[in-house]
Every structure is written in structure tokens, then in C-alpha cells.
Amino acid sequence: MKLMKTEDAVGQVLCHDITQIIKGVTKDARFRKGHIITEEDIPVLLSIGKDNIYVWESDDSMMHENDAAEVLCEICKGANMSRGEVKEGKIELAAECDGVFKIDREKLMTVNSYGQMMIASRHGDFPVKKGDKLAGTRIIPLVIEKEKMDEVKVLAGAEPIMRVVPFKEHKVGIVTTGNEVYYGRIEDTFTPVVKAKVEEFGAKVVGHKVCNDDNDFIERSIRELLDEGCDMILCTGGMSVDPDDKTPLAIRNVCGSVVTYGAPVLPGAMFLLAYYGDAKIPVIGLPGCVMYAKRTIFDIVLPRIMTGEILSKADFDRLGEGGLCLNCEICTYPNCGFGKA
């Protein structure tokens, strides 16, 4: 930076905040660092007592914080994201649609470990709504080496660090199992809960079967819903390891294999996920806790499944850290640690 006469500084970039103090009225920055001085600013600067000011001295090897912030924004901003105006080396990013916020965590850590720059975001793999703030980028110093920003662009690669994946419309079939429901001994209170959860993400329940505890009956019902065009099947009941719980066997018979039967999440340890056919239609076995607990593993993974994401066993294994719901008296999910590593 260099010191120069204020009257000669039109078009120059301020290197620091300039505070204006008016007794009883204000004590705040009248001009922020990075401000480009205009003709109209000169009388104001002189009235503050700034006959001379420090401005940024042009250097082809350096970038102003605002220009460098644009680089960070470029490597962060992916599909279905919007950006705010650059200010003091900072740009905020927001969601352009409802969906699930996805982050390349390895790239995010790489950038944040590089020094003199930062990216702060909300947790990935969670649902967001249009307009939600997603992330903020910031360059720490007023100026930064161009070479450093070029290097971080290479490290970040061609794909953006972040994106929002919109929800897909799903036609959902529900298979309710259990002798107690099938024979009318108790009311089915499970299906309404599940129906409400999937409809929150724009899905429609187009088929519903009620079965007793016969795995052939359950298997036949799943296949009928698939034949009717359902692209997601949810099976409720019969998911424990009791000998008369036949839902996992029926799902395995239909799909041939399962991604996971069991997950390191409480409530929800007996959750089952499988995929049917080349279309990878999710067939899910829901443990009984989904019916009565405030939040369970179903709430964690359902938004991701609703985007069409194909989950692996490793996706479930990673849920152990943060996978314990504290069952707070007043539930604030997702604004809590449940499901967040």
C-alpha cells in the first residue's frame, strides 16, 4: 500500500476502514477497506481529517480481497446456488431451490487448510429450502498473491465444492406388515406417520398394502407395487430379529441383496435399505421407532433418497458419529447434532 494526498485519490482503493465519529450520532466505519474512492468522497474524507490516506498500490502479482473472493466463489458455487454481492472480501451463497445441500468435504478442508482464505458452510447432506444461506467465503488479508489463488483453483479441480440437488417426485408404495394390523386387532398408526414424512418432500403415496406376518405375502405385495409403477417402497413393521419378523427376508428375496440391514444410529438401528433392479428403486424396511420417536435414521437419510442419491453401506457407517439422538424435550432437529459428524 502507499500513502497519497486525499485530493489525488479518486479511483484508488482504500486499504483500511476509515471511522467517522459524530458525537451523539455515530461512531462507525464511514468507508470500508476495499472501497473505491469517488469524487464525492473527497469532501467527506477531508471533513474526517484525512488529508492523506493509504491506498492499494497496483501489483500484478497481488489480488485485491474482492477479486480473490470471486475466485473462492467460483470454486464453491455449483448447481442450484446463487451468490450475493462481494463485500470486504466476502461472498455469501444461497440455495436457488429446495433440495439437499452437498459438499465435497475433502476439497473444503483442502481450501481451508491453505491459509489466508476460508469457506464456512452449513452441514452437508441435509435438506435446504430456496433462499437458505448455505456458505460464506472470505479472504483474510486485504491483498493476496495471485499465484496462491491460481494454486487453490487447481487444487479444487473442475467440479464445484458445493451444490444443491433438487428433490425428485416419487410415487411411493407402502407395505404395512403385522398380524395385529392385518386382522384388525389394532389401528395402523404407522402408515400416517410415514405418509406425512414422504409428502414433505413432494412424494405421493400411490399404493398401500396390508400384510400379515407371512414373508411370501409381503414379497408378493412389494412386487405388486413395483408392477404398479411405484419408484419407492416403504415397508413398516416386522424389522426386528424376532423369528416371526419376516419383512427383511421378503425384501431380500425381491431385491436379491441389501445395502445395509442395521445402522449405527439410535433410534433406527434396525433400518434396512435395498435397491431393486437396474433402475435402483429403493426398497426400505422401517423399524418401529419411526412410528413413535420424534426423529430417527429415516429423517436423516430420506432427503438424500428423495434426490435420487444411491447410498452405500459406507454412507451409513459414517453416521455413527452424531448418530445418537438425545431425545430433547423440545425437538429442534435439524438444528442440533443428530446426524452430523
LUMDO-739153 format. One line per 4 residues: their letters; for each residue x, y, z of C-alpha. Coordinates in steps of 0.2 Angstrom, whole numbers. Example, Ala and Ser with C-alpha at 12.3 -4.5 7.8 and 13.67 -1.06 7.14 Angstrom:
<dolos>
AS) 62:-22:39; 68:-5:36 .
</dolos>
This chain:
<dolos>
MKLM) 0:0:0; 5:18:-2; 1:35:6; -5:49:-5 .
KTED) -15:65:-4; -33:63:-2; -37:75:-16; -27:64:-28 .
AVGQ) -35:48:-23; -51:47:-34; -52:29:-42; -40:22:-29 .
VLCH) -44:8:-17; -44:10:2; -33:-1:12; -42:0:28 .
DITQ) -58:6:36; -60:25:40; -71:28:55; -82:44:57 .
IIKG) -86:50:74; -100:62:77; -104:65:95; -121:58:100 .
VTKD) -124:52:82; -112:39:76; -96:30:78; -93:18:64 .
ARFR) -84:15:48; -89:28:36; -78:20:22; -74:1:22 .
KGHI) -57:-6:16; -59:-10:-2; -70:5:-6; -66:13:-22 .
ITEE) -64:32:-19; -76:43:-29; -75:62:-32; -90:64:-20 .
DIPV) -80:55:-6; -66:68:-6; -75:82:5; -81:68:17 .
LLSI) -64:61:19; -57:79:22; -70:83:35; -65:67:44 .
GKDN) -47:74:45; -40:63:31; -29:74:21; -18:59:17 .
IYVW) -24:41:15; -17:24:12; -22:16:-4; -19:-1:-13 .
ESDD) -4:0:-24; -7:-10:-40; 4:-25:-42; 2:-38:-55 .
SMMH) 7:-52:-43; -6:-47:-30; -25:-48:-30; -37:-37:-20 .
ENDA) -48:-46:-7; -64:-44:-18; -56:-51:-33; -49:-66:-24 .
AEVL) -66:-68:-16; -73:-70:-33; -61:-85:-36; -67:-93:-20 .
CEIC) -85:-91:-25; -81:-99:-42; -74:-114:-35; -88:-116:-22 .
KGAN) -104:-112:-32; -112:-127:-40; -129:-131:-47; -144:-123:-40 .
MSRG) -134:-110:-30; -135:-91:-30; -122:-78:-24; -123:-62:-15 .
EVKE) -113:-46:-19; -94:-46:-14; -90:-35:1; -74:-34:11 .
GKIE) -68:-50:3; -83:-59:7; -97:-68:-3; -112:-77:3 .
LAAE) -120:-92:-6; -138:-97:-5; -150:-111:-12; -160:-107:-28 .
CDGV) -172:-122:-24; -177:-134:-11; -166:-149:-11; -151:-157:-2 .
FKID) -135:-147:1; -120:-157:-5; -102:-154:0; -85:-161:-6 .
REKL) -78:-162:11; -61:-166:6; -60:-151:-6; -67:-140:8 .
MTVN) -54:-145:20; -40:-143:7; -45:-125:4; -47:-120:22 .
SYGQ) -30:-128:26; -22:-117:13; -21:-101:23; -27:-83:21 .
MMIA) -44:-89:15; -59:-98:22; -75:-106:17; -89:-108:31 .
SRHG) -104:-118:27; -119:-127:35; -118:-146:36; -120:-155:20 .
DFPV) -132:-170:16; -146:-160:25; -161:-153:16; -162:-134:12 .
KKGD) -176:-123:6; -175:-110:-8; -166:-94:-1; -157:-103:13 .
KLAG) -140:-97:17; -128:-111:13; -110:-104:14; -99:-89:16 .
TRII) -82:-86:8; -69:-74:15; -51:-68:10; -42:-64:26 .
PLVI) -29:-51:21; -33:-35:10; -22:-42:-4; -16:-60:-8 .
EKEK) -4:-67:-20; -12:-71:-37; -1:-87:-38; -9:-93:-22 .
MDEV) -27:-91:-29; -21:-99:-45; -15:-114:-35; -31:-116:-25 .
KVLA) -41:-116:-41; -30:-131:-47; -32:-140:-30; -51:-138:-30 .
GAEP) -52:-145:-48; -65:-143:-61; -81:-148:-51; -88:-135:-38 .
IMRV) -86:-139:-20; -104:-137:-16; -121:-139:-25; -139:-141:-21 .
VPFK) -148:-157:-28; -167:-155:-30; -179:-167:-24; -187:-179:-37 .
EHKV) -205:-183:-37; -208:-201:-31; -223:-212:-32; -222:-221:-16 .
GIVT) -229:-238:-11; -231:-243:7; -232:-261:14; -239:-262:31 .
TGNE) -235:-279:40; -240:-287:55; -254:-299:61; -260:-287:73 .
VYYG) -264:-274:60; -269:-286:46; -283:-294:57; -289:-278:64 .
RIED) -283:-280:82; -275:-263:82; -276:-247:72; -262:-244:59 .
TFTP) -254:-229:66; -238:-232:57; -243:-228:39; -250:-210:43 .
VVKA) -233:-205:50; -223:-212:35; -235:-204:23; -233:-187:31 .
KVEE) -214:-188:30; -213:-193:12; -226:-180:7; -215:-166:15 .
FGAK) -203:-169:1; -216:-169:-13; -218:-188:-15; -236:-195:-17 .
VVGH) -241:-212:-9; -250:-221:-24; -251:-238:-17; -254:-246:0 .
KVCN) -254:-265:5; -258:-273:22; -250:-290:25; -249:-302:39 .
DDND) -233:-310:45; -230:-321:30; -215:-317:20; -222:-324:4 .
FIER) -237:-312:6; -225:-297:10; -214:-302:-5; -229:-303:-17 .
SIRE) -236:-286:-11; -219:-277:-14; -219:-285:-31; -237:-279:-35 .
LLDE) -232:-261:-30; -217:-261:-41; -228:-268:-56; -240:-254:-52 .
GCDM) -226:-241:-56; -220:-236:-38; -202:-230:-38; -200:-231:-19 .
ILCT) -206:-245:-7; -208:-242:11; -211:-257:22; -217:-254:40 .
GGMS) -216:-267:54; -208:-284:56; -190:-277:56; -183:-284:72 .
VDPD) -173:-300:74; -188:-310:81; -191:-326:72; -208:-321:66 .
DKTP) -202:-304:59; -201:-308:40; -200:-291:32; -181:-292:29 .
LAIR) -182:-309:21; -196:-303:9; -186:-288:4; -170:-298:1 .
NVCG) -180:-310:-9; -187:-296:-20; -170:-286:-22; -158:-301:-21 .
SVVT) -147:-291:-9; -147:-277:3; -136:-262:5; -137:-262:24 .
YGAP) -148:-271:37; -143:-261:53; -135:-244:55; -126:-235:69 .
VLPG) -140:-223:73; -151:-223:88; -166:-223:86; -166:-233:70 .
AMFL) -153:-247:72; -164:-259:63; -166:-249:47; -164:-259:30 .
LAYY) -161:-252:13; -160:-262:-3; -162:-257:-22; -172:-266:-34 .
GDAK) -167:-269:-52; -157:-258:-64; -167:-243:-60; -161:-244:-42 .
IPVI) -178:-242:-35; -176:-240:-16; -185:-253:-5; -184:-248:13 .
GLPG) -188:-258:29; -193:-245:43; -190:-250:61; -204:-247:74 .
CVMY) -196:-232:81; -201:-222:65; -219:-223:71; -216:-215:88 .
AKRT) -199:-207:90; -198:-188:86; -183:-191:74; -174:-206:68 .
IFDI) -162:-213:55; -177:-211:42; -176:-192:44; -158:-192:41 .
VLPR) -157:-202:25; -175:-199:17; -170:-182:10; -155:-189:1 .
IMTG) -165:-204:-6; -178:-191:-12; -165:-183:-23; -161:-200:-31 .
EILS) -144:-202:-22; -139:-220:-22; -132:-223:-4; -119:-236:0 .
KADF) -115:-245:16; -101:-233:19; -114:-219:19; -122:-227:34 .
DRLG) -106:-232:43; -101:-214:43; -117:-209:53; -111:-217:69 .
EGGL) -103:-200:75; -118:-189:78; -130:-204:76; -136:-203:94 .
CLNC) -152:-193:96; -153:-185:114; -172:-185:114; -173:-167:119 .
EICT) -189:-162:127; -191:-149:114; -185:-156:97; -175:-143:87 .
YPNC) -170:-155:73; -161:-152:61; -154:-138:71; -145:-150:83 .
GFGK) -131:-163:82; -141:-178:77; -135:-185:61; -120:-173:60 .
A) -102:-180:60 .
</dolos>
